[in-house]
Amino acid sequence: MTQAGATRTDVGAASFVHTGTGNNNIFVEFAPPPRKPPRRLAREELYFHMRRFVRPAAANAAYDTLARDRLVVLTGPDGSGRQAAGRVLLGELPGREVPFELVPDVAENGHHNLDPELVQPGNRLLLDLTATEEPARREMAEQLPNLWEQVREQAAHLVVLHPDADRELPYYVASQVHHLAPPDRTALLRRRLRCEGMDTRACAPVPETLGTYLTTRPPVRDVARLAHAVIRLRRRHRHDLHRFTDTPELFAEWCEKALSTLTDPQAAVDAIVDKATKAHERAFCYATALLEGARTDTVYAAARILMTATATPADPQPLLEQNGTHHLLRTIEADRVDDRHTFAQQEVAEALCRHLWSDRPDLRGVLLDCTPKLLALPALDERERKSTAGRVAGLMTGTEPDGVLRQRVEGWAEQGTTGSLTAATALLDRLVQHPLLGAAWRRWVYDRAGVQALSPGLRRVLIGVCATTMATRYPRSALIRLHRLAASEPEGQEATRALLDHVRDDAQALHHLLHRLSRRLEPHNRYPRDLDLFLAVAADSSLLAQTVTAFGLSCWRSVFRAAEPERWRPAAAPLLGREAAADTLRSLIEAAGRDHPTLNALYLTAVEAGPPAHADRVLRLICEARSPRPPRPMEETAP
């Protein structure tokens, strides 16, 4: 199953290697690739932004405000790079804490809630209000004072992203506002090109076409897309010539080609579609765009799937008289690089996909029905499968209503095939991150996570999205949803394993989980599944020591009251071993209270875990806990 946003895949075979002139030696690897922890992925994303960041004029003053007052509000026009600036400012603070987004919870009554208890010591929080509707933004602005107070008490830091400075801001944050103007776009372009290995001395002087484009003050994201297009053209040129030197003439040529498709991609698309007039040519064209970068046989198989789905009759010509892929590539103005089909620029492939979706709405249903088959093609590698699923998901989120999107997510997930699960995961992954629709879809995931009668496929999709993308971008929300999935799991341990992986990688997530379990275990047997979840946490050797904390001991008290000793003794045995500290033993014994069967079970566990001297030590601590403290002697007073 493939999971988009921060992605994971279970692969059946790895690669086929020919060692020389002899027989082919085939090495098949069935183990999944190593899983990167979500916080490590978030750190890598932060470093990516920091390397490519060009500081706007107000960035230094904003950093000083953040370091001094622990709160800064960044405003600016759309496309000014506010989110990248907020993350970089948080990342530049001393220490190794990774910033993450503070996502407001939507309460049962529909109100947005910024819970100050979410703030832990040293947190670096990013609250993005740029895409939030005005009523919700005002509601959360009223909660900022309490949140700011908690941020100061916990020595944390908070960056708030606001749409623009012209909107009315609360008076108590007026002194924290810094208006960001877009950074120097030429410097930003050069920084990104330099990070990709290009000699930026070739960028001077600025070509006329590039200078004209930059005078239009394009958004920062469009400058980043331009840099990506130039690097793509440079790599293609490098592949053709093997060795070359970056020159101003080549840079000007790449900029002209990149800008031609960035500013007017429809012209290139119209030229391609006008030349591809036959059914098999258009099927090959759309397949190349959807699977851009895939191998020749894969693209050809995808084209056959599209033709079959549209009931296109087979070509009556004999096979040797039919045009091959070389002719088809020339027709659609694509290239073959190392037996892989690509367009000269990625924007052409994206524009062709948008053309297919917008210009031929009658083909939308056909494309969506074929998507699982396309993604299940065996020759697709992980990167190609991810990008193809992402393209289809991007097309859907721009036009389809929520009802259709929900039907597709559930329908694909219920099919349970590799391709359908990949499609459902990619679509839901994009929806939970959408700036406008994300809050509603994260709420939908929350509601579905508590349902026991989920289909196995949908449960796998929800677990995958929560354990990857949401765990990286919204760790608190991911924890809550993984907990609900684990608590509602009828059988199996997939959600429980994902929950343990999540808290194992993030100490703060473990703190939140223990806090959540301690509150839910207080009512006797109200949430019986939570008792098993806590014992699963305690059974993990890397997490066991964290259960001897305030919230962990509260969970142990509930376990001792509600469970038989046979259930909790295996998990508690390491805490009662011969190497256990006196404070740990004393805390666990105090959690047992004066319940004789529980204390007896603790003593028997200690007897089995160590020598007689250790058992005597535990017995003395038990006796101290059971014996009432002697009263203090009354002080003698003078008559």
C-alpha positions as CSV (number, residue, x, y, z in Angstrom):
1,M,0.0,0.0,0.0
2,T,1.3,3.5,-0.9
3,Q,0.7,6.5,1.4
4,A,1.2,9.9,0.0
5,G,2.4,13.3,1.6
6,A,5.4,11.6,3.7
7,T,5.0,8.1,1.8
8,R,5.6,4.4,2.7
9,T,5.2,1.3,0.5
10,D,5.3,-2.5,0.8
11,V,7.1,-3.7,-2.3
12,G,7.0,-7.2,-3.7
13,A,10.2,-7.2,-5.7
14,A,13.2,-4.8,-5.9
15,S,15.4,-4.9,-9.0
16,F,16.7,-7.1,-11.7
17,V,20.5,-6.9,-12.2
18,H,22.6,-8.3,-15.0
19,T,26.1,-9.0,-13.9
20,G,27.9,-9.4,-17.2
21,T,27.9,-11.7,-20.2
22,G,26.6,-14.7,-18.3
23,N,23.1,-15.5,-17.0
24,N,20.8,-12.9,-15.5
25,N,20.9,-12.9,-11.7
26,I,17.6,-11.8,-10.3
27,F,17.6,-10.4,-6.7
28,V,14.1,-10.1,-5.2
29,E,13.7,-8.2,-1.9
30,F,10.4,-8.6,-0.1
31,A,11.2,-6.4,2.9
32,P,9.7,-2.9,3.0
33,P,12.1,0.0,2.8
34,P,13.2,1.4,6.2
35,R,10.6,3.8,7.7
36,K,11.7,7.3,8.5
37,P,10.2,8.7,11.7
38,P,7.7,11.6,11.0
39,R,9.8,14.1,13.1
40,R,12.9,13.2,11.1
41,L,10.9,13.9,7.9
42,A,9.8,17.2,9.3
43,R,13.4,18.1,10.2
44,E,14.5,17.3,6.6
45,E,11.7,19.4,5.3
46,L,12.8,22.3,7.5
47,Y,16.5,22.0,6.4
48,F,15.3,22.0,2.8
49,H,13.5,25.3,3.3
50,M,16.4,26.8,5.3
51,R,18.9,26.1,2.6
52,R,16.7,27.8,-0.1
53,F,15.4,30.6,2.1
54,V,16.2,34.2,1.1
55,R,15.5,36.6,4.0
56,P,13.0,39.4,3.4
57,A,13.7,42.8,4.9
58,A,11.5,42.2,8.0
59,A,12.9,38.8,8.8
60,N,15.6,39.9,11.3
61,A,13.2,42.2,13.2
62,A,10.6,39.3,13.3
63,Y,13.2,36.9,14.7
64,D,14.2,39.4,17.5
65,T,10.5,39.8,18.4
66,L,10.0,36.0,18.5
67,A,13.1,35.4,20.6
68,R,12.2,38.2,23.0
69,D,8.5,37.8,23.4
70,R,8.0,34.2,22.2
71,L,5.3,35.3,19.8
72,V,5.4,37.0,16.4
73,V,2.6,37.6,13.9
74,L,3.7,37.5,10.2
75,T,1.5,39.2,7.6
76,G,1.9,39.9,4.0
77,P,0.3,39.5,0.5
78,D,-0.4,36.2,-1.0
79,G,2.8,34.7,-2.4
80,S,5.1,36.5,-0.1
81,G,6.5,33.3,1.4
82,R,5.0,33.6,4.9
83,Q,4.9,30.0,5.7
84,A,8.5,29.3,4.7
85,A,9.5,32.4,6.7
86,G,7.6,31.2,9.8
87,R,9.2,27.7,9.7
88,V,12.7,29.1,9.1
89,L,12.4,31.6,12.0
90,L,11.3,28.8,14.3
91,G,14.1,26.6,13.0
92,E,16.7,29.3,13.6
93,L,16.1,29.4,17.3
94,P,18.7,27.6,19.5
95,G,18.2,23.9,20.0
96,R,17.1,21.0,17.9
97,E,13.3,21.1,18.4
98,V,11.4,20.7,15.2
99,P,8.5,23.1,14.6
100,F,5.1,21.8,13.7
101,E,1.7,23.3,12.9
102,L,-0.7,23.9,15.7
103,V,-4.0,22.8,14.2
104,P,-7.1,24.0,16.1
105,D,-9.5,21.3,17.2
106,V,-13.2,21.6,16.1
107,A,-15.3,20.9,19.2
108,E,-18.6,19.1,19.1
109,N,-20.5,22.4,18.8
110,G,-18.5,23.4,15.8
111,H,-16.3,25.9,17.5
112,H,-12.5,26.1,16.9
113,N,-10.5,25.4,20.1
114,L,-6.8,26.3,20.7
115,D,-6.1,24.2,23.8
116,P,-3.3,25.7,25.9
117,E,-2.6,22.3,27.3
118,L,-1.1,21.3,24.0
119,V,1.9,23.5,24.6
120,Q,4.8,21.6,26.1
121,P,8.2,22.9,27.3
122,G,10.3,24.1,24.4
123,N,7.7,23.7,21.7
124,R,8.0,25.6,18.5
125,L,4.5,26.1,17.1
126,L,3.2,27.5,13.8
127,L,-0.5,28.6,13.7
128,D,-1.5,29.3,10.1
129,L,-4.6,31.5,9.7
130,T,-4.0,32.6,6.1
131,A,-6.6,30.2,4.6
132,T,-9.1,30.3,7.6
133,E,-12.4,31.9,7.1
134,E,-13.1,35.2,8.9
135,P,-15.4,34.0,11.6
136,A,-13.1,31.2,12.6
137,R,-10.1,33.5,12.5
138,R,-11.8,36.0,14.9
139,E,-12.8,33.1,17.2
140,M,-9.2,31.9,17.4
141,A,-7.8,35.4,17.8
142,E,-9.8,35.7,21.0
143,Q,-8.1,32.6,22.4
144,L,-4.6,33.9,21.6
145,P,-4.0,35.6,25.0
146,N,-4.4,32.3,27.0
147,L,-2.3,30.5,24.4
148,W,0.4,33.1,24.5
149,E,0.5,33.0,28.3
150,Q,1.0,29.2,28.2
151,V,3.7,29.6,25.6
152,R,5.6,32.0,27.9
153,E,5.2,29.7,30.9
154,Q,6.5,26.7,29.0
155,A,9.4,28.6,27.4
156,A,8.0,27.8,24.0
157,H,7.7,29.9,20.8
158,L,4.7,30.6,18.6
159,V,4.5,32.1,15.1
160,V,1.1,33.1,13.8
161,L,0.5,33.6,10.1
162,H,-2.1,36.2,9.3
163,P,-3.6,37.0,5.8
164,D,-2.5,40.6,5.6
165,A,-1.9,43.7,7.8
166,D,-4.9,45.6,6.5
167,R,-7.3,43.3,8.4
168,E,-8.2,44.2,11.9
169,L,-5.9,42.5,14.4
170,P,-6.5,42.2,18.2
171,Y,-4.9,45.0,20.2
172,Y,-2.9,42.7,22.4
173,V,-0.9,41.4,19.4
174,A,-0.5,44.6,17.5
175,S,3.1,45.1,18.8
176,Q,4.0,41.6,17.6
177,V,3.0,42.1,13.9
178,H,5.6,42.2,11.2
179,H,4.7,42.7,7.5
180,L,6.7,40.5,5.1
181,A,7.4,41.8,1.6
182,P,8.4,39.2,-0.9
183,P,12.2,38.6,-1.0
184,D,14.4,39.6,-3.9
185,R,13.1,37.2,-6.6
186,T,16.4,37.2,-8.6
187,A,18.3,36.2,-5.4
188,L,15.7,33.5,-4.7
189,L,16.1,32.1,-8.2
190,R,19.9,32.0,-7.9
191,R,19.8,30.4,-4.5
192,R,17.6,27.5,-5.7
193,L,19.7,27.0,-8.8
194,R,22.9,27.0,-6.7
195,C,21.3,24.4,-4.3
196,E,20.8,22.1,-7.3
197,G,24.4,22.3,-8.4
198,M,24.3,25.0,-11.1
199,D,27.1,27.5,-11.5
200,T,25.1,30.7,-10.9
201,R,27.8,32.9,-12.4
202,A,26.1,32.0,-15.7
203,C,23.0,33.8,-14.4
204,A,24.7,37.2,-15.0
205,P,23.7,39.3,-16.7
206,V,20.0,38.5,-16.3
207,P,18.4,37.5,-19.6
208,E,15.9,40.0,-21.0
209,T,13.0,37.5,-21.0
210,L,13.7,36.7,-17.3
211,G,14.1,40.3,-16.3
212,T,10.8,41.1,-18.0
213,Y,9.1,38.3,-16.1
214,L,10.5,39.3,-12.8
215,T,9.3,42.8,-13.2
216,T,5.7,41.5,-13.0
217,R,6.5,40.5,-9.4
218,P,5.3,36.9,-9.6
219,P,4.5,35.0,-6.3
220,V,7.4,33.2,-4.6
221,R,6.0,29.8,-5.5
222,D,6.1,30.7,-9.2
223,V,9.8,31.6,-8.9
224,A,10.4,28.3,-7.3
225,R,8.6,26.5,-10.2
226,L,10.7,28.5,-12.7
227,A,13.9,27.3,-11.0
228,H,12.7,23.7,-11.1
229,A,11.9,24.0,-14.8
230,V,15.4,25.5,-15.5
231,I,17.1,22.7,-13.6
232,R,15.0,20.1,-15.5
233,L,16.1,21.5,-18.8
234,R,19.7,21.7,-17.6
235,R,19.7,18.0,-16.6
236,R,18.3,17.1,-20.0
237,H,21.0,19.1,-21.7
238,R,23.6,17.5,-19.5
239,H,22.3,14.0,-20.3
240,D,22.6,14.7,-24.1
241,L,26.1,16.2,-23.9
242,H,27.5,14.4,-20.8
243,R,30.0,17.2,-20.1
244,F,29.4,20.9,-20.5
245,T,29.9,24.2,-18.8
246,D,27.1,26.5,-17.6
247,T,27.1,29.6,-19.7
248,P,25.0,32.7,-19.9
249,E,23.8,31.7,-23.4
250,L,22.6,28.3,-22.2
251,F,20.9,29.9,-19.2
252,A,19.1,32.4,-21.4
253,E,17.9,29.5,-23.6
254,W,16.7,27.5,-20.6
255,C,14.9,30.5,-19.2
256,E,13.1,31.3,-22.5
257,K,11.9,27.7,-22.8
258,A,10.8,27.4,-19.2
259,L,9.0,30.8,-19.3
260,S,7.2,29.8,-22.5
261,T,5.4,27.0,-20.8
262,L,5.1,28.6,-17.3
263,T,3.4,31.7,-18.6
264,D,1.4,30.0,-21.5
265,P,1.2,26.2,-21.1
266,Q,-2.0,26.0,-23.0
267,A,-0.2,26.9,-26.3
268,A,2.1,23.9,-26.0
269,V,-0.9,21.7,-25.1
270,D,-3.0,22.9,-28.1
271,A,-0.1,22.1,-30.4
272,I,0.2,18.6,-29.1
273,V,-3.5,17.8,-29.1
274,D,-3.9,19.2,-32.6
275,K,-1.3,16.8,-33.9
276,A,-2.6,13.8,-31.9
277,T,-5.9,13.3,-33.7
278,K,-6.3,9.5,-33.6
279,A,-7.6,7.6,-30.6
280,H,-4.4,5.6,-29.9
281,E,-2.3,8.8,-30.3
282,R,-4.4,10.7,-27.7
283,A,-4.5,7.7,-25.4
284,F,-0.7,7.5,-25.6
285,C,-0.5,11.3,-25.0
286,Y,-2.6,11.2,-21.9
287,A,-0.9,8.1,-20.6
288,T,2.5,9.8,-21.0
289,A,1.3,12.9,-19.2
290,L,-0.2,10.9,-16.3
291,L,2.7,8.5,-15.9
292,E,5.4,11.1,-16.8
293,G,8.8,9.5,-16.4
294,A,7.6,5.9,-16.7
295,R,9.1,3.3,-18.9
296,T,7.9,2.7,-22.5
297,D,6.2,-0.6,-21.9
298,T,4.4,0.9,-18.9
299,V,3.1,3.9,-20.8
300,Y,2.0,1.7,-23.7
301,A,0.1,-0.6,-21.3
302,A,-1.6,2.4,-19.7
303,A,-2.6,3.7,-23.1
304,R,-4.2,0.3,-23.9
305,I,-6.1,0.5,-20.6
306,L,-7.5,3.9,-21.5
307,M,-8.5,2.7,-25.0
308,T,-10.2,-0.3,-23.6
309,A,-12.1,1.8,-21.1
310,T,-13.3,4.1,-23.8
311,A,-14.4,1.2,-26.0
312,T,-12.0,2.2,-28.8
313,P,-11.9,-0.5,-31.5
314,A,-8.6,-2.1,-32.2
315,D,-6.4,-0.8,-35.1
316,P,-7.2,-3.0,-38.1
317,Q,-3.7,-2.5,-39.6
318,P,-1.3,-5.4,-39.2
319,L,1.2,-5.0,-36.3
320,L,4.2,-4.3,-38.6
321,E,2.4,-1.5,-40.3
322,Q,1.3,0.3,-37.2
323,N,3.3,3.2,-35.9
324,G,5.7,2.5,-33.0
325,T,6.3,4.4,-29.9
326,H,9.0,6.5,-31.5
327,H,6.5,7.9,-34.0
328,L,4.0,8.5,-31.2
329,L,6.6,10.3,-29.1
330,R,7.4,12.6,-32.1
331,T,3.6,13.2,-32.5
332,I,3.1,14.3,-28.9
333,E,6.5,16.2,-28.8
334,A,7.8,14.0,-26.0
335,D,11.2,12.4,-25.5
336,R,12.7,9.1,-24.5
337,V,15.5,9.3,-21.9
338,D,16.9,6.0,-20.8
339,D,13.8,4.2,-22.0
340,R,11.6,6.5,-20.0
341,H,9.0,8.9,-21.5
342,T,9.3,12.6,-20.5
343,F,8.3,15.9,-21.8
344,A,10.9,18.6,-22.2
345,Q,9.3,20.4,-19.2
346,Q,7.2,19.1,-16.4
347,E,4.7,21.9,-16.8
348,V,3.6,20.4,-20.2
349,A,2.7,17.1,-18.5
350,E,0.7,19.0,-15.8
351,A,-1.0,21.1,-18.4
352,L,-2.0,18.1,-20.5
353,C,-3.5,16.5,-17.4
354,R,-5.5,19.6,-16.7
355,H,-6.6,19.7,-20.3
356,L,-7.8,16.1,-20.1
357,W,-9.8,16.9,-17.0
358,S,-11.2,20.3,-18.0
359,D,-11.6,20.0,-21.8
360,R,-13.1,16.5,-21.7
361,P,-15.3,16.3,-18.7
362,D,-17.0,13.2,-20.2
363,L,-13.7,11.4,-19.7
364,R,-13.4,12.1,-16.0
365,G,-15.4,9.1,-14.8
366,V,-13.4,6.9,-17.2
367,L,-10.1,8.2,-15.9
368,L,-11.1,7.7,-12.3
369,D,-12.4,4.2,-12.9
370,C,-9.1,3.3,-14.6
371,T,-6.9,4.9,-12.0
372,P,-6.5,1.7,-9.8
373,K,-5.5,-0.3,-12.9
374,L,-3.0,2.3,-13.9
375,L,-1.4,2.4,-10.4
376,A,-1.3,-1.4,-10.3
377,L,0.9,-1.7,-13.4
378,P,3.8,-3.9,-12.1
379,A,6.6,-1.9,-13.8
380,L,5.8,1.4,-12.0
381,D,8.2,2.2,-9.2
382,E,7.4,3.9,-6.0
383,R,8.2,7.4,-7.2
384,E,6.1,7.0,-10.4
385,R,3.2,5.5,-8.6
386,K,3.2,8.3,-6.1
387,S,3.4,11.1,-8.7
388,T,0.7,9.5,-10.8
389,A,-1.7,9.2,-7.9
390,G,-0.9,12.7,-6.8
391,R,-1.7,14.1,-10.3
392,V,-5.1,12.4,-10.3
393,A,-5.8,13.6,-6.7
394,G,-4.9,17.1,-7.6
395,L,-7.3,17.1,-10.5
396,M,-10.1,15.9,-8.4
397,T,-9.7,18.3,-5.5
398,G,-10.0,21.3,-7.7
399,T,-13.4,20.5,-9.2
400,E,-15.2,17.6,-7.5
401,P,-17.7,18.2,-4.6
402,D,-17.1,16.7,-1.2
403,G,-19.7,14.0,-1.8
404,V,-17.9,12.7,-4.9
405,L,-14.5,12.9,-3.2
406,R,-15.8,10.9,-0.2
407,Q,-17.4,8.3,-2.5
408,R,-14.1,7.9,-4.3
409,V,-12.0,7.6,-1.1
410,E,-14.3,5.0,0.4
411,G,-15.0,3.2,-2.9
412,W,-11.3,2.8,-3.8
413,A,-10.4,1.8,-0.3
414,E,-13.1,-0.9,-0.2
415,Q,-11.8,-2.5,-3.4
416,G,-8.7,-3.4,-1.4
417,T,-6.3,-3.8,-4.4
418,T,-2.8,-2.3,-4.5
419,G,-3.8,0.3,-7.1
420,S,-7.1,1.3,-5.4
421,L,-5.5,1.6,-2.0
422,T,-2.8,3.8,-3.5
423,A,-5.4,6.0,-5.2
424,A,-7.5,6.4,-2.0
425,T,-4.4,7.1,0.1
426,A,-3.1,9.8,-2.3
427,L,-6.5,11.5,-2.5
428,L,-7.1,11.6,1.2
429,D,-3.5,12.6,1.8
430,R,-4.0,15.7,-0.4
431,L,-7.4,16.5,1.1
432,V,-6.2,16.6,4.8
433,Q,-3.5,19.1,3.7
434,H,-5.8,21.3,1.6
435,P,-5.6,24.9,2.9
436,L,-9.4,25.4,2.6
437,L,-10.8,21.9,2.8
438,G,-8.2,20.3,5.2
439,A,-10.0,21.1,8.5
440,A,-13.3,19.5,7.4
441,W,-11.5,16.4,6.0
442,R,-9.4,16.0,9.2
443,R,-12.7,16.1,11.1
444,W,-14.0,13.4,8.7
445,V,-11.0,11.2,9.5
446,Y,-11.6,11.8,13.2
447,D,-15.3,10.7,12.9
448,R,-14.5,7.6,10.8
449,A,-11.6,6.6,13.0
450,G,-14.0,5.8,15.8
451,V,-16.2,3.4,13.8
452,Q,-15.7,-0.2,14.4
453,A,-17.5,-1.4,11.2
454,L,-14.9,0.1,8.8
455,S,-13.9,-2.0,5.8
456,P,-10.3,-3.3,6.1
457,G,-9.2,-1.2,3.1
458,L,-10.6,2.0,4.5
459,R,-9.0,1.3,7.9
460,R,-5.6,0.7,6.2
461,V,-6.0,4.0,4.3
462,L,-6.9,6.0,7.4
463,I,-4.0,4.4,9.4
464,G,-1.6,5.2,6.5
465,V,-2.5,8.8,6.2
466,C,-2.5,9.4,9.9
467,A,0.9,7.7,10.4
468,T,2.7,9.5,7.7
469,T,1.4,12.9,6.4
470,M,-0.6,13.9,9.5
471,A,2.1,12.6,11.8
472,T,4.6,14.9,10.1
473,R,2.5,18.0,9.7
474,Y,-0.1,17.7,12.4
475,P,1.3,15.3,15.1
476,R,-1.3,16.1,17.8
477,S,-4.2,15.5,15.4
478,A,-2.5,12.3,14.1
479,L,-2.1,11.0,17.7
480,I,-5.8,11.5,18.5
481,R,-6.9,9.7,15.3
482,L,-4.5,6.8,15.6
483,H,-5.7,6.4,19.2
484,R,-9.3,6.2,18.0
485,L,-8.4,3.8,15.3
486,A,-6.5,1.6,17.8
487,A,-9.4,1.8,20.3
488,S,-12.0,0.8,17.7
489,E,-9.9,-1.9,16.1
490,P,-12.0,-5.1,16.2
491,E,-9.1,-7.4,15.6
492,G,-5.5,-7.2,14.5
493,Q,-2.9,-4.8,15.7
494,E,-2.2,-2.6,12.7
495,A,-3.5,0.6,14.2
496,T,-1.9,-0.2,17.6
497,R,1.5,-0.8,15.9
498,A,1.1,2.5,14.0
499,L,0.3,4.3,17.3
500,L,3.3,2.8,19.1
501,D,5.6,3.8,16.2
502,H,4.2,7.3,16.4
503,V,4.8,7.8,20.1
504,R,8.2,6.0,19.9
505,D,9.5,8.5,17.5
506,D,8.1,11.6,19.3
507,A,8.5,12.0,23.1
508,Q,5.8,14.8,23.2
509,A,3.4,12.5,21.4
510,L,4.0,9.9,24.1
511,H,3.3,12.5,26.8
512,H,0.0,13.4,25.1
513,L,-1.0,9.8,24.8
514,L,-0.4,9.1,28.5
515,H,-2.3,12.2,29.4
516,R,-5.2,11.1,27.1
517,L,-5.2,7.5,28.5
518,S,-5.1,8.7,32.1
519,R,-8.3,10.8,31.6
520,R,-10.1,8.0,29.7
521,L,-9.1,5.3,32.2
522,E,-10.4,7.2,35.2
523,P,-14.1,6.1,34.8
524,H,-14.0,2.4,35.7
525,N,-14.3,0.2,32.5
526,R,-15.6,3.1,30.5
527,Y,-13.0,2.6,27.7
528,P,-11.9,-1.0,28.2
529,R,-9.8,-1.0,25.1
530,D,-7.6,1.8,26.5
531,L,-6.3,-0.5,29.2
532,D,-4.9,-2.9,26.6
533,L,-3.4,0.1,24.8
534,F,-1.6,1.3,27.9
535,L,-0.3,-2.2,28.5
536,A,0.9,-2.3,24.9
537,V,2.9,0.9,25.6
538,A,4.3,-0.5,28.8
539,A,5.3,-3.7,27.1
540,D,7.5,-1.7,24.7
541,S,11.0,-1.6,26.2
542,S,11.8,1.8,24.7
543,L,8.6,3.3,26.2
544,L,8.4,1.6,29.6
545,A,10.5,4.1,31.5
546,Q,8.2,6.9,30.4
547,T,5.2,5.3,32.1
548,V,6.7,6.1,35.6
549,T,5.6,9.7,35.3
550,A,2.6,11.6,36.6
551,F,0.2,10.6,33.8
552,G,1.8,7.1,33.5
553,L,1.3,6.4,37.2
554,S,-2.3,7.5,36.9
555,C,-2.7,4.9,34.2
556,W,-1.0,2.2,36.4
557,R,-3.4,3.0,39.2
558,S,-6.4,2.4,36.9
559,V,-4.8,-0.8,35.6
560,F,-4.2,-2.1,39.1
561,R,-7.9,-1.4,40.0
562,A,-9.5,-2.8,36.8
563,A,-7.2,-5.7,35.6
564,E,-6.2,-9.0,37.0
565,P,-2.5,-9.4,37.9
566,E,-2.0,-11.9,35.1
567,R,-2.7,-9.2,32.6
568,W,-0.3,-6.5,33.9
569,R,2.5,-8.5,35.4
570,P,4.4,-9.2,32.2
571,A,4.4,-5.4,31.4
572,A,5.3,-4.4,35.0
573,A,8.1,-7.0,35.5
574,P,10.9,-4.8,34.0
575,L,10.0,-2.0,36.3
576,L,10.4,-4.3,39.3
577,G,13.7,-5.8,38.2
578,R,17.0,-5.8,40.2
579,E,18.2,-2.7,38.4
580,A,15.1,-0.7,39.1
581,A,15.7,2.6,41.0
582,A,14.2,3.0,44.4
583,D,12.1,6.0,43.2
584,T,10.6,3.8,40.5
585,L,9.8,1.0,42.8
586,R,8.3,3.4,45.4
587,S,6.1,5.1,42.7
588,L,4.8,1.9,41.4
589,I,4.0,0.6,44.9
590,E,2.2,3.9,45.8
591,A,0.1,3.5,42.6
592,A,-1.1,0.2,43.9
593,G,-2.4,1.8,47.1
594,R,-3.3,-0.5,49.9
595,D,-4.8,-3.2,47.7
596,H,-3.4,-6.4,49.1
597,P,-3.8,-8.6,46.0
598,T,-2.0,-6.0,43.9
599,L,0.8,-5.6,46.4
600,N,1.2,-9.3,46.7
601,A,1.4,-9.6,42.9
602,L,4.1,-6.9,42.8
603,Y,6.1,-8.7,45.4
604,L,5.8,-12.1,43.6
605,T,6.9,-10.3,40.4
606,A,10.0,-8.9,42.2
607,V,10.8,-12.4,43.6
608,E,10.9,-13.8,40.1
609,A,12.9,-10.9,38.7
610,G,15.9,-10.8,41.1
611,P,17.8,-12.4,44.0
612,P,16.5,-12.6,47.5
613,A,18.1,-9.3,48.5
614,H,16.1,-7.5,45.8
615,A,12.9,-9.2,46.9
616,D,13.6,-8.0,50.5
617,R,14.1,-4.5,49.3
618,V,10.7,-4.5,47.5
619,L,9.1,-6.0,50.6
620,R,10.4,-3.2,52.8
621,L,9.0,-0.6,50.4
622,I,5.7,-2.4,50.4
623,C,5.6,-2.5,54.2
624,E,6.5,1.2,54.4
625,A,3.6,2.0,52.0
626,R,1.1,-0.1,54.0
627,S,2.1,1.0,57.4
628,P,0.6,4.2,58.8
629,R,3.1,6.9,59.5
630,P,3.8,7.3,63.3
631,P,2.4,10.6,64.7
632,R,4.8,13.4,65.3
633,P,5.7,13.9,69.0
634,M,4.1,16.9,70.5
635,E,6.5,19.6,71.4
636,E,6.7,20.3,75.1
637,T,5.7,23.7,76.1
638,A,6.6,25.6,79.3
639,P,3.9,25.5,81.9
